[in-house]
Amino acid sequence: MSSANSEEEYLNPRDLEVRLHYLGKEFQKLWVRLGANKRVSHGRLSDLPDSLITHILSFLPTKDSIKTSLLSKRFRNLWLQVPGLELHSHGLSDSVSIKNFIHRFLEINRDSRLPKFKIKYDVCNNVYLFGISKLIAEVINRGVHQLDVGTPNRPFTKDLMPLDVYKSNTLVSLTLANVGMASPQFDVSLPCLKTMHLEDVMYSHEDPLFIEKLISGCPVLEDLTVCRVFDDNVPVLRVRSQCLKRFCVKFGRDRKIFGKEYAVEIDAPGLKYMNFRDDLSDRVVVKNLSSLVKIDIDTQFGTGTLQMKKAIISDFLTGVSNVRHMIISQPTLEVLYSCMKQGPFPKFRNLTRLEASFCTVLLKKLPHFLEGFPKLKHLTLVLFYLLYLKDLKPENLELTVVPYCLLSNLECVEVKEVTTVEKPGKKRARYPYIKRTKLSKHKKKIWIELVRYILENSLVLKKLVLCFSPVTNSVLEISLALPTFTVRSPGCEIFNHLTSL
């Protein structure tokens, strides 16, 4: 991690888990290299104690650790001592096979804990959660630390997690995907749970307080991810936690139950990072987010009218106004600009780093947008050439207003480009389907005016980075135009190169 990010090392409170994840990847690569030469692998591994070998094997899927039984007699049953189990049902024909395999493994390790249990099952192979739920309950009661259960398909109503999942004294990480959960009739007690990831989970009965009850039983929860599905039976996602540091919510607008209202409420005084991608909730409430350092926003703020969205947006932005680092998407900016016509944009007086995606139509409003960030130091602009064929006539981009941050704080600007073309009433088409000359002229004018505006109005700028799409032919033209611009900040360095975007 670079020193430039030192003040934002909060960005992922799961740094330790992330490092362990990548360490596991390195172990996998090492194992492949050793496996390529059995003589070498056997010679090196023979020098290691069993405890270290089984620890290394715990980073591999169980099917891969089983393969090591072919190395030598010593390794024949060593995989059975691995402190963890990771299964995928595509290797087993049905739930009976999985049950037998898990039962055998637990029997052999009946006197030891099982820190990790991961199972991915596929209903297409006649594997159902209800067939192995008792074994999952046993794993939970054996003191599992990391539990990961999921399927790529939508859950069956009978596919319910055992109620033991709500009362584990050892569970540290819980990941559930496309499974069912029943609302417990007792208080949830997960005293050690720090990370919880719920993806497309179906709750058996409509209970607006389900998530709140679940979180209330997790006194040390730091990292929560909820990927919602339109019929999950939880109309209100209420997140209240004193210890939560990282929260991600995703709720796409692919489908919606007609007449049903969705809402999200967030009250987390210790929250450091939030990723908000909720497009269906028409009521959004955020409270006590004064500790928020980074936010990633990609939402259109519900499905209501513009007047309804205006109130939601105003309250939301005010609630996160203390944030220091913001990432904001193009769809969100489009909604914000529509609302900005009816009132001023909130001030973010602590924000120093901004990453924003602009389409060319909205770029002319960039200066007004930047007026909301008086202490901005680092700006990243992602330009989308979102054009309609009827709008390809080149027009000058006139930027005249100069926000305060350009005159006093802005030190680094990075501009990236992405080319996308829209045809009215049709699916999105790619760049090659329109005349290169028209788009090239349009892009050239936008680039030249934007670069000129930045260089001629930024008084303390230290670095300007221009990242061109590989399909563009504007690199040379911009480079030739640079000497004609007035650079107001002495010593400003300019870099231009191609990007993979």
C-alpha angles and dihedrals in degrees: 000000000000123000088242089072096046094111090052102050084121087076092104115021085189092071091129093050091046092051091048089050092055090042087058089052089053090051089053092052091047091050092052091051092048092046091056088070112036093187092055094042093050092047094051097040094048088068092059125085118246092248092058093045093051089048090054091047090053088073090061129075111263092248089060095046089051089058090064088070086081094062097079144320090276091060096044095099100010093103089064089066094056109124094233145038127223117179137175117196094219085080093053126055103221147350092275091060091048092047092051093048095048091044092053092048093050092047092054090047097038093127096051137066122253106220096182132037120171126169129173113188132183121216089206087071092053091255113141130180094230089064093062102026092109090056090049088052089052091050090052091050090049089068103263115185101191120036121182119174125166153128133209091235135073113277125254117234087241091053096092128156114240114263088241087081088075096057110043118139094196107038111121102165127030124185121177125174127181095347133121128250127195120215106250120233090216135060114282113242118188102146096171102038111124103159128042126174118183115183122182091333117175116216115211098227132023106263117160090195098050098104091042091053091047094050093044088062092055105075095174100038110144105164125044129173122181120183103185132207122209095245100039092124093238107108093174120047100200115184114185118163137143095202103039112123103170127036130175125180127182123183114162126200097230091117138003136186107244113248094009119124124212128199140180126202123188124189110165118142093185097047114133103171132029130181108194117190102150114139100164106052111100091187119055121176123181123181138173097008096143091126094056112128105170133024132181112199124191109154143112091214102244135309101281131107123293090255090055092047092050092064092045093049094047093052093042096051092045089052093054097036093117093064119124101199125038134184113190129182130224095248089053092049091051090056092044093052092050088055095041089067087069098046148352122294114250118256120246099199097175099044115116103161126051132177113186133172114217131185115213093251091062098038092091087067093055095105092053090049092051091054086078092065109058095166097045114146105163122041127182117186121192108196118208114195091213098171137164117218091241090056098054094105104113115249131183117255105226114200112174109146113089114205121215095250092064091055097046119014116013108115106159132032126181120187121193128179134216122182120217129156128201127204114202111256093002138093119275113283128202132245100266092063094073131059110280094214095059095047092042092056091047093050093045093056092047094049095046094048094045094048091045091050093051096046097043096048106034109092100183101031113145102175137020117188119191116194114191126198113248090242094057125100095194098095095089094040093052091046090053091048096050096081089058093060124090109239106208096186113070115225095020111157120215123204126181127182143141122276132203092233 
